[in-house]
């Protein structure tokens, strides 16, 4: 599922600075914790002076970003402004005692960011599970044709050592543009999963989403059913490969991929099995409010604000469901939201007018992908699947929570004797061992995939008849 994080793009650019205040009180290295709206990141600034010129650089160590140069640094009395327009970032702070008390701005969002002296050497996150060559299996790059001539998928096929034929799986990623390793916050879950499965005698095909990395096509205009078409093409490609047992070729789908796998299996009865990693059993109109409530409450958002967010989501979901076939849905929704705001105590971001907020919200909710996600009923496809289904959840998943999805999934699979539902204690949406399950933990946890998960899914596939 999509979660918003601050993102940085690394490249070099020139900088100019201006000196109007006492530089001595700001020179040195400073660090603070950026929190709010699902974000929890360390941000550091390194400020120096040479020949009357101030040099400022920013680090975001939790994102493995170091040494981003500011274009402009301004001082006035005991205040400082650091500007990085290439990242749409600006920091404004005031020196008070041993601290800099300030605010961090990016693309219209505003966050409190207080800085203190940096006394440690910053390093990026560790990822000890990432596999390192040489590997006890073979890998080869492949190209996969799809029914859309503009979409050709680039992927990697991992084959166990031996004659075969081997069982095999296609890995289908979650929402958002993902490469073949499903890279997120310097974790590469699909690379770790593919390595483990292949070492245990299961061939794996993973691929870049359309329009991402080496795959062609347009990601931005596609929806869940377009991605299902791509996954189907990948499954058919894998089933035809040498050393593969065509009767034991399945799909493992994560998050949105857990919706895509049943869509593909419902119309391809030859699929050997599907495994759903945090796959929703209810539509997006249920998943999104549930996700909003759980993450917001953990982020210490007030109960009043959570209530208002849920009220707006309920209002917009009902309107979209009722008017889904309207050719003027976006414009109509914009007007409805603008009217709703006038009669409800909803907290609009300080930098936006009600009209702009209503327009942006209407646009976001009526994109091809979002509208499809909100309205698609996973149950419709799960009921049509006749192959074995393994549905896996993390107890601490706040994005596709067991609270909203477990019982409906159990009910859907209760009549399918070859299917199973399992909940892993202490695992989050990425199937990492977590403390709270908050998305802010994903990048801080060194573990990419919990060993218990890797063992469980591998044994389930190997024990299928």
C-alpha positions in Angstrom: 0.0 0.0 0.0 1.1 3.5 -0.6 2.6 5.4 2.2 4.0 8.9 1.9 7.6 9.5 2.9 9.9 12.4 2.3 12.1 11.5 -0.7 15.4 13.0 -1.8 17.0 12.8 -5.2 20.8 12.9 -5.3 22.6 15.2 -7.7 25.1 18.0 -7.6 24.3 21.7 -8.1 25.9 25.0 -7.4 25.2 27.0 -4.3 25.3 30.7 -3.3 25.2 32.0 0.3 24.7 35.2 2.1 26.1 36.3 5.4 24.2 38.8 7.5 24.5 37.4 11.1 27.0 35.9 13.4 28.1 32.7 11.8 29.9 31.4 14.9 26.7 30.5 16.7 25.7 28.2 13.8 28.9 26.6 12.5 29.2 22.9 13.3 27.0 19.9 12.8 23.4 19.7 14.0 20.9 16.9 14.1 17.2 16.5 14.9 14.3 14.1 14.5 11.7 14.9 11.9 8.3 13.4 12.9 4.7 13.5 11.8 2.3 12.1 9.2 4.0 8.7 9.1 7.5 10.2 9.0 10.3 9.6 11.5 13.7 10.5 10.1 17.0 11.9 11.4 17.9 15.1 9.6 21.4 16.7 10.0 22.9 19.9 8.8 26.6 20.7 8.5 27.3 24.4 8.5 30.8 25.9 7.9 32.3 29.2 6.8 35.2 29.9 4.4 36.2 33.4 3.3 32.9 34.9 4.4 30.9 32.2 2.5 28.5 29.9 4.4 28.5 26.3 3.3 25.5 24.2 4.3 25.0 20.5 3.7 22.2 18.2 4.7 22.1 14.5 5.6 19.2 12.1 5.9 21.0 9.0 7.2 17.9 6.9 7.5 17.4 7.3 3.8 21.1 6.8 3.1 21.4 10.3 1.8 24.5 12.3 2.7 26.1 15.6 1.7 23.3 17.4 -0.2 24.5 20.9 -0.7 22.2 23.9 0.0 21.8 26.5 -2.7 21.3 29.3 -0.2 21.9 29.9 3.5 20.8 33.2 5.1 21.6 34.5 8.6 19.9 37.4 10.4 20.8 38.0 14.0 20.1 34.6 15.7 18.0 33.0 12.9 19.1 30.9 10.0 17.4 29.8 6.7 18.8 26.9 4.7 17.3 26.4 1.2 17.5 23.3 -1.0 15.1 24.1 -3.8 16.1 21.0 -5.9 14.5 19.0 -3.1 11.7 21.6 -2.4 13.2 21.8 1.1 13.6 24.8 3.3 14.7 24.9 7.0 14.1 28.0 9.2 15.4 28.0 12.8 16.4 30.2 15.7 19.4 29.7 18.0 18.2 29.4 21.6 20.7 28.2 24.1 22.4 25.0 22.8 19.7 24.3 20.3 18.2 25.5 17.1 14.4 25.7 17.3 12.9 25.6 13.9 10.6 24.2 11.2 11.3 22.0 8.1 9.3 22.6 5.0 9.0 20.3 1.9 6.5 20.6 -1.0 3.9 22.5 1.1 4.2 20.3 4.2 5.5 21.8 7.5 7.2 19.9 10.3 8.7 20.9 13.6 12.4 20.2 13.6 14.6 21.2 16.5 18.3 20.6 16.2 21.0 19.9 18.8 24.8 19.4 18.4 25.8 16.3 16.5 28.3 14.2 18.4 28.4 11.0 16.5 29.4 9.7 13.1 26.4 9.2 10.9 26.0 6.0 9.0 23.3 4.6 6.7 21.1 1.7 7.6 22.5 -1.9 7.7 20.9 -4.6 5.6 22.5 -7.8 6.7 20.1 -10.2 4.8 21.0 -8.8 1.3 22.5 -11.8 -0.6 26.1 -11.5 -1.7 27.6 -13.4 -4.7 28.7 -16.0 -5.5 25.3 -17.7 -5.5 24.6 -21.5 -5.5 22.1 -21.1 -8.4 22.0 -19.4 -11.7 20.4 -16.1 -12.6 19.6 -14.6 -16.0 18.0 -11.4 -17.2 14.8 -11.8 -19.2 12.4 -9.7 -21.3 8.7 -10.5 -21.1 6.2 -9.5 -23.8 2.7 -8.5 -22.7 -0.6 -8.0 -24.6 0.2 -4.3 -24.7 2.9 -3.8 -27.3 4.1 -0.7 -25.4 4.8 -2.8 -22.3 7.8 -5.1 -22.1 8.8 -6.2 -18.7 12.4 -6.6 -17.7 13.1 -9.2 -15.0 15.4 -11.7 -13.4 14.9 -15.5 -13.4 16.6 -17.5 -10.7 17.0 -21.2 -11.3 18.1 -23.8 -8.6 21.1 -26.0 -9.3 20.1 -29.4 -10.8 18.0 -30.9 -13.6 14.5 -30.0 -12.3 11.7 -29.7 -13.1 11.3 -27.2 -10.3 8.3 -25.5 -8.8 8.3 -21.8 -9.5 6.8 -18.5 -8.5 6.3 -15.0 -10.0 6.7 -12.2 -7.4 4.2 -9.4 -7.8 4.9 -6.1 -5.9 2.7 -3.8 -3.9 1.4 -0.4 -4.9 3.6 2.4 -6.2 6.4 2.1 -8.8 8.5 -0.8 -7.7 11.6 -2.4 -9.2 12.1 -6.1 -9.4 13.5 -6.2 -5.9 10.5 -4.2 -4.5 13.1 -1.8 -3.0 11.8 0.4 -0.2 13.9 2.4 2.2 17.1 0.5 1.2 15.4 -2.9 1.9 15.0 -5.2 -1.1 12.4 -7.8 0.1 12.0 -9.5 -3.3 15.7 -10.0 -3.7 15.9 -11.6 -0.2 12.8 -13.7 -0.9 14.0 -14.8 -4.3 17.4 -15.8 -2.9 15.9 -17.9 -0.1 13.4 -19.7 -2.3 15.9 -20.5 -5.0 18.4 -21.9 -2.5 15.5 -24.2 -1.4 14.7 -25.5 -4.9 12.0 -23.1 -6.0 12.6 -21.0 -9.2 11.7 -17.4 -9.0 10.8 -14.7 -11.6 10.8 -11.1 -10.4 10.3 -8.1 -12.7 10.3 -4.3 -12.8 6.8 -2.8 -12.8 5.8 -1.3 -16.2 7.5 2.0 -16.7 10.0 1.4 -13.9 13.7 0.8 -14.2 14.2 -1.4 -17.4 10.6 -2.1 -18.1 8.8 -0.1 -20.7 5.2 1.4 -20.6 3.5 4.1 -18.5 3.1 3.4 -14.8 1.2 6.6 -14.0 -1.8 5.8 -16.1 -2.2 2.2 -15.2 -4.5 0.6 -12.6 -4.6 -2.8 -10.8 -6.1 -4.6 -13.8 -3.3 -3.4 -16.0 -0.8 -4.7 -13.5 -2.7 -8.0 -13.4 -2.3 -8.2 -17.2 1.5 -7.8 -16.7 1.6 -10.4 -13.9 -0.4 -12.9 -16.1 2.1 -12.4 -18.9 5.0 -13.1 -16.4 3.3 -16.2 -15.2 2.8 -17.6 -18.7 6.4 -16.8 -19.6 7.7 -18.6 -16.5 5.5 -21.7 -17.1 7.2 -22.1 -20.6 10.8 -22.0 -19.3 13.1 -25.1 -19.3 13.5 -26.9 -16.0 10.2 -25.5 -14.7 7.3 -27.8 -13.7 4.4 -26.1 -15.5 1.9 -27.6 -13.1 3.5 -26.0 -10.1 4.0 -22.4 -11.2 2.3 -20.0 -8.8 2.2 -16.3 -7.8 3.3 -14.6 -4.6 1.7 -11.1 -4.4 2.5 -8.5 -1.7 0.0 -5.9 -0.7 -1.7 -4.8 -3.9 0.0 -7.8 -5.4 -2.2 -9.8 -3.1 -5.2 -8.4 -5.0 -3.5 -9.0 -8.4 -2.7 -12.7 -7.7 -6.4 -13.7 -7.3 -7.4 -11.7 -10.3 -5.0 -13.6 -12.4 -5.8 -17.0 -10.8 -9.5 -16.5 -11.2 -9.1 -16.5 -15.0 -6.3 -19.0 -15.3 -7.2 -22.3 -13.8 -3.8 -23.8 -14.6 -2.1 -21.7 -12.0 -0.6 -24.0 -9.4 -1.1 -21.8 -6.3 -1.1 -18.3 -5.0 0.4 -16.8 -1.8 -0.8 -13.4 -0.5 1.5 -11.4 1.6 -0.7 -8.8 3.4 -3.3 -9.1 0.6 -6.5 -7.2 1.3 -9.7 -9.1 1.6 -11.9 -5.9 1.6 -12.0 -3.0 -0.8 -10.0 0.2 -0.6 -13.0 2.0 0.8 -12.4 -0.1 4.0 -8.6 -0.4 3.8 -7.7 3.3 3.6 -9.8 4.5 6.6 -8.5 1.6 8.7 -4.9 2.4 7.7 -5.5 6.1 8.4 -6.9 5.5 11.9 -4.2 3.0 13.0 -1.2 5.0 11.7 -2.6 8.4 12.9 -3.3 7.2 16.4 0.2 5.7 16.7 1.5 9.1 15.4 -0.3 10.9 18.3 -2.8 12.7 16.0 -5.7 14.0 18.1 -8.8 11.9 18.3 -10.8 14.9 16.9 -8.5 15.2 13.9 -8.7 11.4 13.3 -12.5 11.6 13.5 -12.6 14.4 10.9 -10.3 12.6 8.5 -12.5 9.4 8.7 -15.6 11.5 8.2 -14.1 13.0 5.0 -13.0 9.6 3.7 -16.4 8.2 4.4 -18.1 11.1 2.6 -15.8 10.9 -0.5 -15.9 7.1 -0.7 -19.7 7.0 -0.7 -19.8 9.7 -3.3 -17.3 7.9 -5.6 -19.2 4.6 -5.2 -22.5 6.2 -6.0 -21.2 8.2 -9.0 -18.4 6.0 -10.3 -19.6 6.0 -13.9 -19.9 9.8 -14.1 -17.8 11.4 -16.8 -17.5 14.5 -14.6 -16.6 12.6 -11.4 -13.5 14.7 -10.5 -15.2 18.1 -11.0 -18.3 16.9 -9.2 -16.3 15.5 -6.3 -14.3 18.8 -6.0 -17.5 20.8 -5.6 -18.9 18.3 -3.1 -15.7 18.4 -1.0 -15.6 22.2 -1.1 -19.2 22.3 0.2 -18.5 19.7 2.8 -15.6 21.6 4.2 -17.8 24.7 4.8 -20.0 22.7 7.2 -17.4 20.5 8.9 -14.5 21.4 11.3 -11.8 19.8 9.1 -8.2 20.9 9.7 -6.9 22.0 6.3 -3.1 22.3 5.9 -2.0 25.9 6.7 -0.5 26.5 3.3 -3.7 25.5 1.3 -7.0 27.3 0.8 -10.2 25.2 1.1 -10.6 25.4 -2.7 -7.1 24.2 -3.4 -7.4 21.4 -0.8 -10.7 20.3 -2.3 -9.3 20.3 -5.8 -6.2 18.3 -4.9 -8.2 15.8 -2.9 -10.7 15.3 -5.7 -7.9 14.7 -8.2 -6.1 12.2 -6.0 -9.2 10.2 -5.3 -10.3 10.0 -9.0 -7.0 8.9 -10.6 -7.3 5.7 -12.6 -5.4 3.7 -10.0 -7.0 5.2 -6.9 -10.6 4.9 -8.2 -9.9 1.3 -9.1 -8.4 0.5 -5.7 -11.3 2.0 -3.8 -13.9 0.1 -5.7 -12.4 -3.3 -6.4 -13.8 -6.1 -4.3 -11.1 -8.7 -3.7 -13.8 -11.2 -2.6 -15.2 -11.3 -6.1 -11.9 -12.9 -7.4 -10.9 -14.9 -4.3 -14.3 -16.8 -4.6 -13.4 -17.8 -8.2 -9.9 -19.2 -7.4 -9.7 -23.0 -7.4 -6.0 -23.5 -6.7 -4.4 -23.6 -3.2 -4.3 -20.1 -1.5 -2.0 -19.1 1.3 -3.0 -15.8 3.0 -0.4 -14.3 5.3 -0.7 -11.4 7.6 1.6 -9.6 10.1 0.0 -9.0 13.5 1.4 -5.5 13.6 0.6 -4.5 10.0 -1.0 -1.1 10.1 -1.5 -0.8 6.3 -3.4 -4.0 5.6 -4.3 -4.8 9.1 -5.6 -8.1 10.5 -8.2 -6.1 12.3 -10.0 -5.3 9.0 -8.8 -8.2 6.8 -8.3 -11.3 8.8 -11.9 -12.5 9.5 -13.2 -11.7 6.0 -10.3 -13.6 4.5 -10.9 -16.6 6.8 -14.6 -16.6 5.8 -13.7 -16.4 2.1 -11.3 -19.4 2.3 -13.2 -21.5 4.8 -14.7 -23.7 2.1 -11.4 -24.2 0.3 -9.7 -27.2 1.9 -6.4 -26.6 0.2 -6.1 -23.0 1.4 -4.8 -21.6 4.6 -4.6 -18.3 6.6 -1.8 -17.5 9.0 -0.9 -14.5 11.1 2.7 -13.9 12.2 3.1 -12.4 15.6 5.1 -9.2 15.8 5.5 -8.8 12.0 4.6 -5.6 10.1 3.4 -4.9 6.6 6.8 -5.8 5.2 7.0 -9.0 7.3 9.8 -7.6 9.4 10.0 -8.2 13.2 8.6 -4.8 14.5 8.0 -3.0 17.7 5.0 -1.0 16.8 4.3 -1.8 13.1 4.5 1.9 12.2 5.8 2.7 8.6 8.4 4.9 10.3 10.1 1.8 11.6 10.6 0.2 8.2 13.9 1.8 7.4 15.2 1.6 10.9 14.8 -2.2 11.2 17.9 -4.0 9.9 15.9 -7.2 9.2 14.4 -7.3 5.7 12.2 -10.4 6.0 11.7 -12.4 9.2 13.2 -15.9 9.1 9.9 -17.3 10.4 8.1 -15.9 7.3 10.8 -17.2 4.9 10.7 -20.7 6.3 6.9 -20.8 6.5 6.2 -19.8 2.9 9.0 -22.0 1.5 7.7 -25.1 3.3 4.1 -24.4 2.2 5.1 -24.3 -1.4 7.4 -27.4 -1.2 4.7 -29.4 0.5 2.0 -28.8 -2.1 0.9 -31.9 -4.0 
